[in-house]
Amino acid sequence: MTTASVNSLTEVLDSGRTLVGPALRSAVERHLGPEMSRVSGYHLGWADADGRPAGAWGGKLVRPTLVLLSARAAGAPAADGVPAAVALELVHNFSLLHDDIMDGDETRRRRATAWTVFGVPSAILAGDALITAATSVLVEAPAAGAGAATAALMAATQRMINGQAADVAFEHRDDVPLSECVRMAGDKTGALLGCACSLGAALVGAGRDLVDGLAAFGEHIGLAFQLVDDLLGIWGDPASTGKAVGADLRVGKKSLPVVAALNAPGSEELRALYLRPEPLDEDGVRRVTALVERAGGRDWAREEAARQTAAAAESLAACGVPDDVRAEFADIAEFIVGRSL
């Protein structure tokens, strides 16, 4: 990104935090009971484990900022999209709370994860509480499209859950077709990003064509993001990713490059190594990495990420949104996808 683009993106994200942050805190305090507010406040970064103030809020609030942009794309002020932005962020954090438990992750945003501090049951319940709060925030919104927006968010949430369930199921399967893996990634990652890019427009009563076009833009960006993330999980620089080289291979993850390679002709050695029950040692990781690349998994994922990014740009151009909004959408998309491979 150019210096001008970076500065513009920083301003857009700062504006999103300014609008959404206080409303997000208010929604948690208003819709959750004291115990679930304490767990959620810790997870979101504005409180310590005892509920004492610890800062503003964690994360860059990229998804809520996209929601606000979608309201502007429909010709409404960004502030009109705040209920949708808050609801989307609550759903996103529901997924993070549960993902940390499923993945056994002990740190997030340089702090201990909520389940390690409060226990698994409390973290699960806090995630559940965030979902109900998200629904309440949208249903109560004084906007023409409140009902449609609520239905859209719940549909996207169900797709995200379905994608996560498929991802978990893949761990126990040797026969994962590439088309099924792409669908899983689209549900797991693309559904919520597509919703983020369209939910504000839906809330303010925008037409179906605009809402669908913005959703398509976000879904393509989400799939491109997942492809890049999967590439970095194998070939990324540990200094940038925070993961060891080949981290995804060590845990036997059926990521998109791996599944592309497993389904390629002549992948017998790769299948024999990668699908055996024993974990890979360092030599095994290096050999599998080479075999995935030789089978075309790396090239396919790179090319597919480029195709999805181009499709996102086409979808956004077809929406006919104001130039400044389109530029800000494009800057955030580059920020989401544009990591070094």
Secondary structure, DSSP 8 states (H G I E B T S, - for coil): --HHHHHHHHHHHHHHHHHHHHHHHHHHHHHS-HHHHHHHHHHHTSB-TTS-B--S-SS--HHHHHHHHHHHHTTS-GGGGHHHHHHHHHHHHHHHHHHHHHHT--EETTEE-HHHHH-HHHHHHHHHHHHHHHHHHHHT--STTHHHHHHHHHHHHHHHHHHHHHHHHHTT-S---HHHHHHHHIIIIIHHHHHHTTHHHHHTT--HHHHHHHHHHHHHHHHHHHHHHHHHHHH--HHHHSS-TTHHHHTT---HHHHHHHTSTT-HHHHHHHSSSS---HHHHHHHHHHHHHTTHHHHHHHHHHHHHHHHHHHHHHHT--HHHHHHHHHHHHHHH----
